[in-house]
Amino acid sequence: MDTNEFQLVEKETITECHFQEEEILKEETDRKTRQFELDRAIALGNLEHFKVKIFFADDKGKKVVNTTIWAITDSSILLKQNVLIPINRIIKLEI
């Protein structure tokens, strides 16, 4: 994956994003990898306030944010200041 095609955004601007409902990852193996990365990121975030790069897509294109994940629900990840990103729109994480 070419990460140069992603626009770097600040987490505060994510609240302005509009997310589609469809799953961005088509392959089951990619979705399992994403879940593993999310589980690892939340553990590192809670223990060491470790930041991760979150690559995701909204209705305007591909974006990346560098931040700490505070919590994970069944459908979203929670960042500081109640910023949510739907899990089905996350492409990958870099820890």
C-alpha positions as CSV (number, residue, x, y, z in Angstrom):
1,M,0.0,0.0,0.0
2,D,1.3,3.4,-1.0
3,T,1.0,5.6,2.1
4,N,1.8,8.7,0.1
5,E,-1.8,8.8,-1.2
6,F,-3.1,9.5,2.3
7,Q,-3.7,13.1,3.5
8,L,-2.4,13.8,7.0
9,V,-5.1,15.2,9.3
10,E,-5.3,16.4,12.8
11,K,-7.6,14.3,15.1
12,E,-9.8,17.4,15.8
13,T,-10.8,17.6,12.1
14,I,-12.1,14.0,12.1
15,T,-15.4,15.2,13.6
16,E,-16.0,16.9,10.2
17,C,-15.5,13.7,8.2
18,H,-18.5,11.8,6.8
19,F,-18.1,8.1,6.7
20,Q,-19.8,5.6,4.3
21,E,-21.3,2.5,5.8
22,E,-19.7,0.0,3.6
23,E,-16.7,-2.1,4.6
24,I,-13.5,-0.7,3.2
25,L,-11.6,-4.0,3.4
26,K,-12.9,-6.7,1.1
27,E,-10.8,-9.7,2.2
28,E,-11.5,-11.5,5.5
29,T,-7.7,-11.9,6.2
30,D,-7.3,-8.1,5.9
31,R,-10.2,-7.6,8.4
32,K,-8.6,-10.1,10.8
33,T,-5.2,-8.3,10.5
34,R,-7.0,-5.0,11.2
35,Q,-8.6,-6.4,14.4
36,F,-5.2,-7.7,15.6
37,E,-3.7,-4.3,15.0
38,L,-6.5,-2.6,16.9
39,D,-6.2,-4.9,19.8
40,R,-2.5,-4.3,20.0
41,A,-2.9,-0.5,19.6
42,I,-5.4,-0.3,22.4
43,A,-3.2,-2.3,24.7
44,L,-0.2,0.0,24.0
45,G,-2.3,3.1,24.2
46,N,-3.7,2.2,27.6
47,L,-0.4,1.1,29.1
48,E,2.1,3.5,27.6
49,H,0.0,6.2,25.8
50,F,1.6,5.0,22.6
51,K,0.5,6.8,19.4
52,V,-0.3,4.9,16.2
53,K,-0.9,5.9,12.6
54,I,-4.5,5.2,11.6
55,F,-5.1,5.0,7.9
56,F,-8.8,5.4,7.1
57,A,-11.2,6.6,4.4
58,D,-14.1,9.0,4.5
59,D,-16.4,10.1,1.7
60,K,-13.7,12.5,0.3
61,G,-10.7,10.2,0.2
62,K,-7.9,8.5,2.2
63,K,-6.6,10.1,5.4
64,V,-4.1,9.3,8.1
65,V,-3.9,10.5,11.7
66,N,-1.2,9.9,14.3
67,T,-2.8,9.6,17.8
68,T,-3.6,7.4,20.7
69,I,-6.6,5.0,20.7
70,W,-8.5,5.3,24.0
71,A,-11.2,2.7,23.5
72,I,-12.7,0.3,21.0
73,T,-16.4,-0.5,20.6
74,D,-18.0,-3.1,18.3
75,S,-18.2,-0.6,15.5
76,S,-15.8,2.3,16.2
77,I,-12.5,3.4,17.8
78,L,-12.5,6.3,20.3
79,L,-9.8,8.9,20.3
80,K,-9.4,11.9,22.7
81,Q,-12.2,14.4,22.8
82,N,-14.8,11.8,21.9
83,V,-13.6,11.6,18.3
84,L,-14.9,8.4,16.6
85,I,-13.7,6.5,13.5
86,P,-15.8,3.6,12.3
87,I,-13.8,0.4,12.3
88,N,-15.2,-0.6,8.9
89,R,-13.5,2.5,7.4
90,I,-10.0,1.8,8.8
91,I,-7.6,0.5,6.2
92,K,-4.6,-0.3,8.5
93,L,-2.7,0.8,11.5
94,E,1.0,1.4,11.9
95,I,2.3,0.8,15.4
